[in-house]
Amino acid sequence: MDGHQACYAITAEALEDHFGARSYRSEDLKQAFTGHRDDIESMARALFEVTGSKDITLHSGHFRFAV
């Protein structure tokens, strides 16, 4: 982000609720993340910009009203 390192994570709940992970098994979570990585990273970028934080955890609520 702007030449600086930033880190984000996403909860298993968010992957299951919004990105089709069938369970909390790592294979299902990875598949959901990989299939929707662009959308997930777009939300992370938006939160980095709004908050100025360099470390964000994305929760289900972050995606609830996303278009």
BELTAVEN-V944792 format. One record per pair of residues at least 24 apart in sequence whose C-alpha atoms are under 10 Angstrom apart, sorted by the first residue. I is the first residue (numbers start at 0). J is the second residue. D is the distance in whole Angstrom. If there is no record, write none. Layout:
# BELTAVEN-V944792
((I	J	D) (I	J	D))
This chain:
# BELTAVEN-V944792
((0	44	8) (0	47	8) (0	48	9) (0	53	8) (3	53	8) (4	53	7) (4	54	9) (5	43	10) (5	44	9) (5	47	8) (5	52	8) (5	53	5) (5	54	6) (5	55	8) (6	43	9) (6	47	9) (6	52	9) (6	53	6) (6	54	5) (6	55	6) (6	56	9) (7	39	10) (7	40	9) (7	43	7) (7	44	9) (7	46	10) (7	47	9) (7	52	10) (7	53	8) (7	54	6) (7	55	5) (7	56	6) (7	57	7) (8	39	10) (8	40	10) (8	43	9) (8	54	8) (8	55	6) (8	56	5) (8	57	6) (8	58	9) (9	39	8) (9	40	10) (9	43	9) (9	55	8) (9	56	5) (9	57	5) (9	58	6) (9	59	8) (10	56	7) (10	57	6) (10	58	6) (10	59	7) (11	57	10) (11	58	8) (11	59	9) (12	57	10) (12	58	7) (12	59	6) (12	60	10) (13	39	10) (13	57	7) (13	58	5) (13	59	4) (13	60	8) (13	61	8) (13	62	8) (13	63	9) (14	39	9) (14	57	10) (14	58	9) (14	59	8) (14	62	10) (15	59	9) (16	58	10) (16	59	7) (16	60	10) (16	62	9) (16	63	9) (17	59	7) (17	60	10) (17	62	7) (17	63	8) (18	59	10) (18	62	10) (38	62	10) (38	65	10))
